[in-house]
């Protein structure tokens, strides 16, 4: 209740590169759904990582009237092996040269991976999910997974 009506920046962790929020808001304002991995501050001063799935509400004229967000925790392996090193580099660049150069680095990083930011995050989460599965799957399970894959990773992840 203390956060109702407050801007998200109130819980923004100082380790978060501003460029991630820039890209996030550019996409949302264009009406594009977006998935972002974010490090937030808790009231206690501790931090927590989440992947956020945004949904955009528009009026009958197509004007954006609201944003809804669903959040889930991010596996520690994904954070420590992929997200933290990338975000640390982006933050270093922002501190030394500004957000413009941080954004150029992010664009180059994603171009090397031949992925958008959302695709990169989706791939990291999917690979982690796949690696956590230790059971061999029967044809029925495989067929079910293929049907689930058609629904989309983030739809399954956020139980939509």
Backbone as numpy.savetxt, mean C-alpha at the origin, in Angstrom:
# Nx Ny Nz CAx CAy CAz Cx Cy Cz
-12.26 7.58 18.38 -13.08 8.77 18.38 -12.22 10.04 18.38
-11.01 9.94 18.94 -10.13 11.11 18.99 -9.64 11.51 17.59
-9.65 10.57 16.67 -9.13 10.85 15.33 -10.22 11.21 14.33
-11.47 11.10 14.72 -12.56 11.40 13.80 -12.43 12.83 13.29
-12.44 12.99 11.99 -12.36 14.30 11.37 -10.96 14.89 11.30
-9.98 14.16 11.80 -8.60 14.64 11.78 -7.91 14.20 10.48
-6.94 14.95 10.01 -6.20 14.51 8.82 -5.31 13.31 9.17
-5.06 12.47 8.17 -4.23 11.29 8.38 -2.84 11.66 8.90
-2.36 12.84 8.57 -1.01 13.24 8.95 -0.81 13.24 10.46
-1.87 13.23 11.22 -1.76 13.21 12.67 -1.12 11.91 13.16
-1.24 10.83 12.37 -0.62 9.55 12.76 0.54 9.17 11.83
0.95 10.09 10.99 2.04 9.82 10.05 3.35 9.67 10.80
4.01 8.57 10.59 5.31 8.31 11.22 6.38 9.11 10.47
7.36 9.67 11.19 8.40 10.46 10.52 9.27 9.65 9.56
9.23 8.31 9.66 9.98 7.46 8.73 9.28 7.29 7.39
8.08 7.83 7.25 7.34 7.68 5.99 7.79 8.73 4.99
8.22 8.28 3.80 8.56 9.25 2.75 7.31 9.99 2.29
7.41 11.29 2.16 6.28 12.11 1.72 5.85 11.73 0.30
6.79 11.26 -0.50 6.48 10.94 -1.89 5.41 9.84 -2.00
5.36 8.93 -1.04 4.34 7.88 -1.07 2.96 8.51 -0.94
2.81 9.49 -0.04 1.52 10.17 0.11 1.20 11.03 -1.11
2.22 11.60 -1.73 2.01 12.39 -2.95 1.42 11.50 -4.04
2.02 10.35 -4.26 1.55 9.42 -5.28 0.15 8.90 -4.92
-0.05 8.60 -3.66 -1.34 8.11 -3.19 -2.44 9.13 -3.50
-2.24 10.40 -3.09 -3.28 11.41 -3.28 -3.46 11.78 -4.75
-2.39 11.76 -5.53 -2.54 12.01 -6.97 -3.48 10.98 -7.58
-3.31 9.73 -7.21 -4.17 8.67 -7.73 -5.60 8.79 -7.23
-5.76 9.00 -5.93 -7.12 9.10 -5.37 -7.89 10.27 -5.96
-7.23 11.41 -6.13 -7.91 12.59 -6.67 -8.32 12.40 -8.13
-7.62 11.49 -8.83 -7.99 11.16 -10.21 -9.11 10.13 -10.24
-9.49 9.61 -9.07 -10.54 8.60 -9.01 -10.02 7.19 -9.11
-8.70 7.02 -9.01 -8.10 5.69 -9.09 -8.00 5.07 -7.70
-8.43 3.83 -7.58 -8.23 3.11 -6.32 -6.73 2.99 -6.10
-6.32 2.87 -4.86 -4.89 2.80 -4.56 -4.67 1.92 -3.35
-3.55 1.23 -3.34 -3.13 0.40 -2.21 -1.76 0.89 -1.79
-1.62 1.26 -0.53 -0.35 1.80 -0.06 0.07 1.11 1.22
1.38 0.91 1.36 1.94 0.42 2.61 2.41 1.64 3.39
1.91 1.77 4.61 2.15 2.96 5.41 2.58 2.58 6.83
3.55 3.33 7.33 3.98 3.20 8.73 3.30 4.33 9.50
2.48 3.96 10.49 1.71 4.91 11.28 2.19 4.94 12.72
1.87 6.03 13.40 2.15 6.17 14.83 0.91 5.80 15.64
1.12 5.04 16.70 0.05 4.74 17.63 0.05 5.82 18.72
-1.03 5.90 19.45 -1.15 6.88 20.53 -0.03 6.70 21.57
0.39 5.46 21.77 1.43 5.16 22.75 2.82 5.62 22.30
2.94 6.01 21.04 4.24 6.40 20.50 4.90 5.29 19.70
4.36 4.08 19.79 4.86 2.96 18.99 4.38 3.13 17.56
4.81 2.25 16.69 4.40 2.33 15.29 3.81 1.00 14.85
3.12 1.05 13.72 2.56 -0.15 13.12 2.50 0.06 11.61
2.65 -1.03 10.87 2.60 -1.01 9.41 1.25 -1.54 8.94
0.70 -0.91 7.93 -0.55 -1.38 7.34 -0.49 -1.24 5.82
-1.23 -2.09 5.16 -1.50 -1.88 3.74 -2.95 -1.41 3.69
-3.17 -0.33 2.98 -4.49 0.29 2.95 -5.10 0.17 1.56
-6.34 -0.25 1.54 -7.13 -0.35 0.33 -8.13 0.78 0.36
-8.08 1.66 -0.61 -8.98 2.80 -0.65 -10.15 2.52 -1.59
-11.29 3.02 -1.21 -12.47 2.98 -2.06 -12.95 4.41 -2.20
-13.32 4.77 -3.40 -13.70 6.16 -3.69 -15.21 6.22 -3.91
-15.86 7.14 -3.22 -17.30 7.34 -3.41 -17.50 8.61 -4.25
-18.34 8.47 -5.27 -18.63 9.60 -6.16 -20.13 9.88 -6.14
-20.47 11.13 -6.39 -21.89 11.47 -6.50 -22.40 11.14 -7.90
-23.65 11.48 -8.17 -24.26 11.14 -9.47 -23.60 11.85 -10.64
-22.83 12.90 -10.38 -22.12 13.61 -11.44 -20.67 13.12 -11.60
-20.31 12.10 -10.84 -18.96 11.58 -10.92 -17.93 12.34 -10.10
-18.41 13.25 -9.26 -17.51 14.03 -8.41 -17.21 13.22 -7.14
-15.94 13.17 -6.78 -15.53 12.43 -5.58 -16.08 13.15 -4.35
-16.79 12.40 -3.52 -17.37 12.99 -2.31 -16.78 12.40 -1.03
-16.14 11.24 -1.15 -15.59 10.61 0.05 -14.58 9.54 -0.32
-13.70 9.27 0.64 -12.74 8.18 0.51 -12.93 7.26 1.71
-12.94 5.97 1.45 -13.02 4.97 2.52 -11.74 4.15 2.47
-11.28 3.75 3.63 -10.04 2.97 3.67 -10.22 1.75 4.55
-9.69 0.64 4.07 -9.60 -0.59 4.85 -8.12 -0.86 5.06
-7.77 -1.27 6.26 -6.35 -1.50 6.55 -6.16 -2.89 7.11
-5.03 -3.46 6.74 -4.61 -4.75 7.29 -3.13 -4.66 7.59
-2.70 -5.48 8.51 -1.27 -5.48 8.84 -0.47 -6.06 7.69
0.79 -5.73 7.66 1.69 -6.19 6.61 2.67 -7.17 7.25
2.90 -8.32 6.61 3.85 -9.29 7.18 5.24 -8.67 7.38
5.85 -8.99 8.50 7.16 -8.43 8.85 8.20 -8.71 7.78
8.13 -9.88 7.14 9.10 -10.22 6.10 9.03 -9.24 4.94
7.83 -8.85 4.58 7.64 -7.90 3.48 8.22 -6.54 3.89
7.96 -6.14 5.12 8.46 -4.85 5.60 9.98 -4.84 5.63
10.57 -5.79 6.34 12.02 -5.76 6.56 12.83 -6.02 5.29
12.33 -6.87 4.40 13.09 -7.22 3.21 12.88 -6.27 2.04
11.74 -5.61 1.97 11.41 -4.82 0.78 11.02 -3.37 1.06
10.06 -3.18 1.95 9.50 -1.85 2.16 10.46 -0.93 2.91
10.99 -1.38 4.04 11.89 -0.52 4.81 13.10 -0.06 4.02
13.79 -0.95 3.30 14.94 -0.45 2.52 14.54 0.59 1.46
13.43 0.36 0.78 12.96 1.32 -0.23 12.58 2.64 0.42
11.79 2.59 1.47 11.34 3.82 2.12 12.52 4.57 2.76
13.47 3.85 3.30 14.65 4.50 3.89 15.41 5.27 2.82
15.57 4.66 1.64 16.26 5.32 0.53 15.48 6.56 0.07
14.16 6.42 -0.06 13.33 7.55 -0.47 13.43 8.69 0.54
13.43 8.36 1.81 13.54 9.37 2.86 14.90 10.07 2.84
15.96 9.30 2.59 17.30 9.88 2.49 17.36 10.87 1.34
16.79 10.49 0.21 16.79 11.36 -0.97 15.97 12.62 -0.68
14.80 12.44 -0.05 13.97 13.60 0.30 14.72 14.56 1.20
15.43 14.03 2.19 16.18 14.87 3.14 17.31 15.63 2.44
17.99 14.95 1.52 19.16 15.55 0.87 18.78 16.44 -0.31
17.78 16.01 -1.10 17.53 16.70 -2.37 16.09 17.13 -2.59
15.16 16.71 -1.76 13.77 17.10 -1.91 12.90 15.99 -2.49
11.60 16.22 -2.41 10.64 15.21 -2.84 10.69 14.95 -4.34
11.00 15.95 -5.13 11.08 15.77 -6.59 12.06 14.65 -6.95
13.22 14.65 -6.30 14.22 13.64 -6.61 13.86 12.29 -6.00
13.18 12.32 -4.87 12.68 11.09 -4.27 11.68 10.43 -5.21
10.82 11.24 -5.82 9.83 10.71 -6.76 10.52 10.14 -8.00
11.56 10.82 -8.48 12.31 10.31 -9.63 12.94 8.96 -9.31
13.47 8.82 -8.10 14.05 7.54 -7.69 12.97 6.46 -7.66
11.82 6.78 -7.07 10.73 5.81 -6.99 10.28 5.38 -8.38
10.14 6.33 -9.28 9.73 6.01 -10.66 10.76 5.09 -11.30
12.04 5.40 -11.16 13.09 4.55 -11.72 13.11 3.17 -11.10
12.94 3.11 -9.80 12.90 1.83 -9.08 11.78 0.96 -9.64
10.59 1.53 -9.79 9.44 0.78 -10.29 9.60 0.42 -11.77
10.21 1.32 -12.55 10.46 1.01 -13.97 11.40 -0.18 -14.10
12.42 -0.25 -13.25 13.34 -1.40 -13.27 12.61 -2.70 -12.99
11.61 -2.64 -12.15 10.82 -3.82 -11.79 9.68 -4.05 -12.78
9.51 -3.09 -13.71 8.43 -3.15 -14.69 7.07 -3.28 -14.00
6.89 -2.50 -12.94 5.68 -2.55 -12.14 5.27 -1.14 -11.73
3.97 -0.96 -11.52 3.49 0.25 -10.87 3.67 0.03 -9.36
3.48 1.07 -8.58 3.59 0.92 -7.13 2.59 -0.13 -6.63
1.36 -0.06 -7.10 0.32 -1.00 -6.67 0.71 -2.43 -7.06
1.19 -2.61 -8.28 1.60 -3.95 -8.72 2.77 -4.47 -7.88
3.70 -3.59 -7.55 4.84 -3.99 -6.72 4.37 -4.46 -5.35
3.50 -3.70 -4.71 2.98 -4.07 -3.39 2.19 -5.37 -3.49
1.35 -5.46 -4.50 0.54 -6.67 -4.70 1.45 -7.89 -4.85
2.49 -7.77 -5.67 3.42 -8.89 -5.87 4.12 -9.28 -4.57
4.54 -8.30 -3.79 5.20 -8.60 -2.51 4.26 -9.36 -1.57
3.03 -8.89 -1.47 2.06 -9.51 -0.57 1.69 -10.91 -1.07
1.51 -11.03 -2.37 1.14 -12.32 -2.94 2.26 -13.34 -2.77
3.49 -12.93 -3.03 4.64 -13.83 -2.86 4.77 -14.27 -1.41
4.57 -13.35 -0.48 4.65 -13.70 0.93 3.55 -14.69 1.29
2.35 -14.43 0.80 1.22 -15.33 1.06 1.51 -16.71 0.50
2.05 -16.75 -0.71 2.37 -18.01 -1.36 3.47 -18.76 -0.59
4.48 -18.05 -0.13 5.58 -18.67 0.61 5.13 -19.19 1.97
4.11 -18.59 2.54 3.61 -19.03 3.84 2.82 -20.33 3.74
2.35 -20.60 2.57 1.58 -21.83 2.37 2.53 -23.01 2.27
2.41 -23.96 3.19 3.33 -25.10 3.22 2.70 -26.39 2.74
1.44 -26.34 2.44 0.73 -27.55 2.02 0.68 -27.66 0.50
0.81 -28.88 0.02 0.60 -29.11 -1.41 -0.89 -29.03 -1.68
-1.22 -28.51 -2.83 -2.63 -28.27 -3.10 -3.16 -29.25 -4.13
-4.38 -29.69 -3.88 -5.03 -30.60 -4.81 -5.57 -29.82 -6.00
-6.05 -30.54 -6.99 -6.61 -29.86 -8.17 -7.79 -28.98 -7.78
-8.58 -29.43 -6.83 -9.72 -28.64 -6.38 -9.26 -27.34 -5.75
-8.22 -27.43 -4.90 -7.71 -26.22 -4.28 -7.12 -25.30 -5.33
-6.41 -25.87 -6.30 -5.82 -25.06 -7.35 -6.90 -24.35 -8.15
-7.98 -25.08 -8.47 -9.08 -24.46 -9.21 -9.69 -23.33 -8.38
-9.87 -23.58 -7.07 -10.41 -22.54 -6.19 -9.49 -21.32 -6.17
-8.20 -21.55 -6.11 -7.25 -20.44 -6.10 -7.31 -19.65 -7.40
-7.47 -20.37 -8.52 -7.58 -19.67 -9.79 -8.83 -18.80 -9.82
-9.92 -19.30 -9.26 -11.14 -18.50 -9.18 -10.92 -17.30 -8.28
-10.22 -17.52 -7.16 -9.92 -16.43 -6.24 -9.00 -15.41 -6.91
-8.04 -15.89 -7.70 -7.12 -14.98 -8.39 -7.88 -14.08 -9.34
-8.91 -14.63 -9.99 -9.72 -13.82 -10.89 -10.41 -12.68 -10.15
-10.77 -12.92 -8.89 -11.38 -11.86 -8.08 -10.40 -10.76 -7.79
-9.12 -11.08 -7.81 -8.10 -10.08 -7.55 -7.52 -10.23 -6.16
-6.23 -10.03 -6.09 -5.52 -10.22 -4.83 -6.06 -9.34 -3.72
-6.20 -8.03 -3.97 -6.61 -7.13 -2.92 -8.07 -7.36 -2.51
-8.91 -7.80 -3.42 -10.29 -8.13 -3.05 -10.29 -9.28 -2.06
-9.48 -10.30 -2.32 -9.37 -11.42 -1.38 -8.74 -10.96 -0.08
-7.69 -10.18 -0.17 -6.94 -9.75 1.00 -7.82 -8.96 1.97
-8.69 -8.12 1.41 -9.55 -7.29 2.24 -10.96 -7.89 2.37
-11.12 -9.17 1.97 -12.39 -9.89 2.09 -13.55 -9.15 1.47
-13.35 -8.65 0.26 -14.43 -7.94 -0.44 -15.01 -8.85 -1.47
